[in-house]
Amino acid sequence: MRQVVLLSLADGCLGAPVLACRDALVAEGADVTTATPASDRELDELIAAVDGPPRPDGLTWPAAEGPTIVVAATAIGQVRAVVRRLVRRYAPPPSRRPSDLAAHRTVPDLPPVGVLPLYGENVFDLPADPGEVAKAVLHGTPARLDLLRTDAGSVTLDGALIGGTAPWSARIECDDAVLAEPGETIAACAVGNGAGYATVDGLPLVPRADPADGAIDVAVAVPVRTRRWGRTRVTVEVRRARGRAVSVNPAAEVPFRDDGVSGTLTGKRSWWVERGAWAVLRP
């Protein structure tokens, strides 16, 4: 019997869509556990169900055929919360890197996650009907996606938008390319893995971002003033690059949104791509 752990992070309770998904999973023959974790500790206890058998090296590794985690979410940021804890659990410390971990990765293949979008939200273009979600979880296909890890210990699934509310300045690099230097005025910077920040306020930033191509798309929007016929005109120059890593080192604090979660960037932040490190279950 297939084991499923159905988590609701949306509102701390099991709403009607979650209960309908549970019933659909049970009708398909699954053994379903429901939970509303209120802390990282509670979430970690649930994720432990996905652990594989003990390894000779003592590392905790996900099971090849373990229970399936399904996240009921109103936003990508809630799915990210689960994936972040999966990374924290299964990423080995550098000093204990195993020989069977791919050279370009710092985490093993994370187990596929099912997603139940709630209240009409679009989460990775996945179906929101509880019955369709149940079928995707039990009979669907894992779609492996790139994962962006950060030097702050977190992860990004879709993308991040830095700035956008007021002019700011930073040194921004993508691999060996320098996209902005301190002293330049920046309107916004997009770090794209998916389509979340492909276009901002009508301005195309990272329209080619693809969450399964093994690359990070980066765009920096810089206001440019030109004077002609006695008039000053402001246009926006968009500088773009694609690579495996990006760093943003702001001259001062700047607001940002990472997978829709708001925060403040107080110092240098780096992202790097881990190709195909996580997966969602699609119909």
N, C-alpha and C positions, 0 to 999 in steps of 0.2 A: 504494500500500500504506500502510495506517495505521501510523504510528509511535507506539510506546508506551514510556515510561520507567517501569519498575516499581521502586519504591524500598522497601526494608525498613528501618524505623527501630526495629523492635521489639527485636531481640536481636543485631543486627550480623551476622546470617547469613540465608541464604535457606532457610527452613524448608519443610516439605512443602506447606502451603497456598500459599505464594508460588510454588513451582515448579509446582504444579497450576494456578494462575492463569496463569502464563507459558505453560504448555502449551495451556491453553484459548484464550488470546489468539492464539497461533501457529496453532492449528487453525482459528480464525476468519479467518486471513489477515493478522494483524498482524505487523509487524516490531518485536520486543520487545528492549529493552535492560534488563538487571537491574543493580541497584547497591545497596550497603550503605554510604551516606555516613557517615563518622565525625566530620565537622566541618561547620561552616557553609560553609567554603571549598569542600569537596567537594560540598556540596549546591548551592551557587551555580553551580558548574561544570555540574551536571546541569540546573539550571533554565534556564541560558543557551540550552539547545536550544529553548526556547519563544519566544525572541526573534523579533520580526517584522523586516521589512526596515528598513533605515536610514530615518529620518525627516528632513525638511529642517531641523527644529529641533534635531537631534542627540540627542533623547531616546531612551532605550531603552524600547520598547513591546512588549507581547506580540503574537504573531502571531494573526491571525484564524483561521487553520487550521493550527496547528502541532502538534507531538507532544503526546500526552496523558500527563500525569503521573498515576501510580497509586501511592497510599501504602498499604503494608501496615502496619497499626497496631494496637496493643493498647489505645490510649486516644486521646481527642480531642486531648490535648496533643501527640501526635506528628503529627497532621494540622496542628495549629496551627504547629508548627515549620516545615513546608513553606510554609504560607500566609504566615507572617511573612517568610520569605526572598523570596517573590514580591512582597510589598509593598515590601520594602527595594530590590528590583531595579527595580520599575516605578513607584514613587511619585515624581513629579517634585519637585524642590526648589521652594519657594514662589516664588522669584525667576524661575523658568522655567516657570511654570504655562501650559500651552498653551490656546489658545482652544477646542479641541475636547474639553476635559475638562469634564464636567457641573459646574454651579455648586455643587451640594451634595456634591461628591466631591473627595477629595485623591488618589485612585488611579483608574486606568482599570478597566474590567471585567477582572478577573483570569480567566485561562483555567480552564475547568471541571476539577476534580480527581476522579479515581476513587479509591475507598477500598475496601481489602480488610480488614475487621475480622478480627482473629486471636484464637484461643483463647476463642471464645465471647463476646467483649466486644461490647457494643452501642455502635456508633459511628454516631450520627445515624440510627438505625433502618435502616441499609443492610444488604443481604443479605451473608452471610458465606461462602456457597458460592462457591468459586473460579470455577465455570462461570457462575453467575449474575452475578458481578462482571464477568467478561469480556464477557458480553452487554451489561451496562449501560455498560461503557466504550466498546464499539464501536457499539452500537445504541440506547443509552439517551438520556434527555432531561436536559439541564442544568437543575438547579433552582437558581436564583439566590437567594442568602441574604445577609442583612445581615452586615456586618463591624464589630466594635467596634475602633477604634484607640485607643491610649493615648498620653499625653504622655511615657511612658517609652520610646517607640519600638517597642512590641510591639503585639500584636493579641489579641483575645478572640473566640472563635467561639461558645461556648456560654454562658459566664457566669463570674462570680467570686463567691466567698463570703469575706467579710472578718470576722475574729473567729470567735466560736462556741465558743471554749475557755475564755475568762475575760472578765469585764466590761471594757469599754474605753470611750473617749470620743472624739468627733470632730465636726467640722462636715461635714455631708453635704448636698449640694445636687443637685437635678435641675432643670435649666433655671433658672427663677426661684423654685422652691419649696425652702424650707429644711426638711429632714426631721429634722435633729438639730443641736444646738448643743453646743459644748464645755462640759463639766461634767455633761451628761446621761450616764447609764449606758446603754450599748448592749450587747445580747447578741450580735447579728450583723447584718450588712448583706449583702444579695444584689443583685448587678448582673446582670440576666438578659437574655440575648439568645435563648436556647433554654430547654429544660426541665431542664437539669442541676441547677439549684438551685431549682426551682419549690417543692419541699417539703424542709425540713431537719428531721430528728428529729421528723417528724410535724406540723410547723408549716408551713402554707401561706405562702410568702413571695412568690413571683412566679408564681402559677399561670397567668397570662394571657400569659406571655412567648412571643412568636412570632418566630422568626428571619427572617421575611420581611415584617414589617409596618412597617419603617422607624423603629422606636422602641425605646428602652431601657426596660426595666421595673426599678424600683428598690424595694427594701423594707428598712426598718430595724426590727428587733425591739428593743423597749425594755421592760425589766421595770418594772412599776408596782406599788407597794405600797399596799394599801388596808386600813383597819382598821375592823372591824365586830364588834359584840358582844364587844369585848375581845380579838379575835383579828386577827392580821396575815396578810393573804393577798397572795401575789405572783401577778400575772397578766402576760401578755405583750401589749403593744400593738404592732400592726404598722402602721407608717406607709408608705404606698405612693405612688408617682408614676410617670408615664411621660413620656418626653421624648426629646430628641435628644442630651443630654449629661448626665453626672453627675460630680461631684467628691467625693472623700473625703479629708479633711484630719485625720488622727489626732493626738491630743494626745501620744501616745507610740507606740513600735513596736507593731505588731499583726500576728499571723499571718494569712495569707490563702491561698486556693487559686484559681488562675485556670486554667480549663479542666482542672482536676484536678492542676495542677502547684503544689506548695507553695512559699511564699515568705514574706517579711516586708516589710510596708509600713512604710517608715521616714519617709515624708513624704507630701505631697499627691499624689494620683493622680487623673487625669481620664480618662474614657472618652467617646468620641463615636461616633455611628453613621454608617456609610457604607452606604446602602441598596443592596442587590443587588450589592455589590462583588465577592463571590466566589461560586463555584458548585460543587456536587457533581453527579456523574453518577448518575442513578437509573434503574432499569429502566423 
